[in-house]
Amino acid sequence: MEISNPSDNSMVLVENLNVTFGKNQIVHDVSFNVKQGEIIGMFGISGAGKTTIIRVLTCQIEKKNWNGKR
């Protein structure tokens, strides 16, 4: 997935997010950019990692369990 260079109006930038718990990889290589004023939604099947991504962004999951850039 290619993401354009973020400009000054980027509010959220996630690059290559990976989340693991033990031997289970919950999120694999997720990247996205949300610009100021945009409204986004996340959808997917149960267990796809939507809530886990939100928990990383809101600092509810310790850094030891994820890597990437947020």
Helices and strands as residue ranges (DSSP letters): E 10-21, E 24-35, H 50-57, G 63-65, E 66-69
